[in-house]
Amino acid sequence: DEAIQKEPKIRQSLLLAYQIKELLKEGKAKDLKQIADWLNITYTKMYLLLNMVMLAPSIQEEILFSGDDILNRIPEYKMNEITREIYWNKQKKMWQELKAELA
């Protein structure tokens, strides 16, 4: 869909991560490998994508609802660094630093 393609990649990734989580929860897919095959992406990429749901709620909210153009400039590898951090307060600090860096 053209409207979806216009959304920032980071937003598309977060929404896809939640859809994947639902497929697993509802038993519509047996495992991540199966979904990775369906999407024609590597298992590693699938794992990184799914980590998006582990972001602090305030970051997820900003990704989903912010109209800020900066979302279009956030590199995927930088988001992977943030999702690897398990503490939300540290994630938030990294998120703010990333946005300041790109501003």
Secondary structure, DSSP 4 states (H G I P E B T S, - for coil): -HHHHHS-HHHHHHHHHHHHHHHHHTTSSS-HHHHHHHHT--HHHHHHHHGGGGS-HHHHHHHHH---GGGGG--HHHHHHHHH---HHHHHHHHHHHHHHH-
